[in-house]
Amino acid sequence: MSGAAIRTDYSGRMQMKRAYKFRAYPTLPQQGRAVHLLAGHCDLYNAALEERREAWRRHSASISYSTQSAQLRAIRAADPDGQGRHSFTAQQQTLRRLDAVFRAFYARARASGAGYPRFKAYSRFHQVLFVARGGVRWEPAAGRWAYARFRAVGSVKVRQHRRVTGTVKTLQLKREHRRWYVIVVADREPVPLPATRRKVGVDVGVARFLTTSAGGAIANPQFLANVQDVIADLQRRMARARRGSGNRKRIRRQLAREWRKVRSRRRDFHHKTARTLVSEFDVIALEKLNTRAMTHRPAPRPDDAGAWPPNGAAAKAGLNKVILDAGWAQFMTILTGKAEEAGRRVVLVNPARTSTNCHRCGARCHRPRQNPVICPEHGGMDADINAARNIATRAGLDSGHAYTA
C-alpha cells in the first residue's frame, strides 16, 4: 500500500469556526417551553421524513430540502399556535438536518446498503439549532451570568466559563438527559502560536494511548474500563426494574450520570493531550485511521461440515471496546481543530505496516507479542516508538525524531 501523506495545513486560514459549550440553567417554566420547542421540531422532522418516504413509495420521486423549505410558510400559517410559534430559520435548520441525514444515507447505501433514515422519538430528539438574529440572541456575561434569548423559550441563564471571541454565527439549545446546554459557534481568526521549529510523529494505540517519535509516551487512561463494573451493575438493575416505575427512572438517571462522566473525562483528556502536542510541535504526523472499519464484528463462517467454528468474536469485541474507549477519532478531530487555531500543520499518513516495518532499514519485523518488534537486521525495539518514527518518515520528517526544523 502507498505511504502517501495527506497534508492539512492551517497556517494560511483567515477564518475558522470555534464552538463553546456552556451549561444553561433554565427556570422550570422555561424548561417546559424548551421541551415543547424540541417536540415541535421533532414533529417537523418526522413530518418531513414521512413526506419523503411517501413520495418515493408512491411515485419514486425524491423531495429536496428547497421543496420542503418552501412549504414552511404555509405550514406556519396553518398552525399559528404550534409550528408558527417557532423560529422560521431554526425550522429551516431542522430540515437541513434531515437533508444531511439523507445525503449521508445515499453515500452509505452506495457503499454498503445502509438502512433507511428512521423517525425520531421525543426522547431521542435533543437539540435545536438557531442562526444568529433568527429567533435567538446571545448576551455575553457582564457579571455572573450570560443570557441566551430563544424564541418560544425566553431568556435562559448561562454559566459562561470562558470568553467568546469572534462573531457569533449560531446558537444551539441542547438537552443531555436532565441538563441543558447552550453551544455558541463563532467565526474568528486563527491566533498562531510562536514557532517551536520542532516536528514529531505520533502513534496511537491501546496499550499506550500515544507514543511520539522522540520516545515520549502517554498511558491509556481507560475511562470506561475504570467504571465498567458500576455501569454493568446499573444496567442489570434497570433491566430487572418494572418499565415505567420510579425505581427504573432513578436507575436510568444514575446510569446517564455515569456515562456523562466517562464522556467528559475522555474529552477533557483529549483536549489536554492535544493542547500539549500543539504547543510543543509545529508539524504533527499521525496515522489516518478508519476506526469504524477497525471495530467491525467478525462475520461467522461455517466450515465444510456445516458447523460454526469459533471466529474470535469475543476477543474482537473486547478489543473493539478498548479502541472505542480510547476515542481516537474524537482525539484527531480535537487535535486538528487546535492545530487550525494555532496555525500548526497536521499530516495524516497511511497506517499500513507502520508497526511491523523497521524504521531504520524498512525490513519486515517479527512481532511475537504486543511489544517489542524484532528486526532481522537491528534486533528488538519498542513497537510503538518504531511505528511513530515510521509515521514521521512517511510524513517527510526525515529521521522520524522530533528535531529543530
Buried (B, 14 or more C-beta within 10 A) or exposed (E): EEBEBEBBBBEEEEEBEBEBEBBBBBEEEBBEBBBBBBEBBBBBBBBBBEBBBEBEEEEEEEBEBEBBBEBBEEBBEEEEEBBBBBBBBBBBBBBBBBBEBBEEBEEEEEEEEEEEBEEBEEEEBBBBBBBBEBBBBBEEBEEEEBBBBBBBBBBBBBBBEEEBEBEBBBBBBBBBBEEBBBBBBBBBEBEEBEEBEBBBBBBBBBEBBBBBBBEBBBEBBBBBEEBBEEBEBBEEBBEEBEEEEEEBEEBBEBBBEBBEEBBEBBBEBBBEBBBEBBEBBBBBBBBEBEBEEEBEEEEEEEEEEEEEEEEEEEEBEEEBBBBBBBBBBBBBEBBBBBBBBBBBBBBBBBBEBBBBBBBBEEEEBEBEEEBBBBBEEBEBBBBBBBBBBBBBBBBEBEEBBBBEE
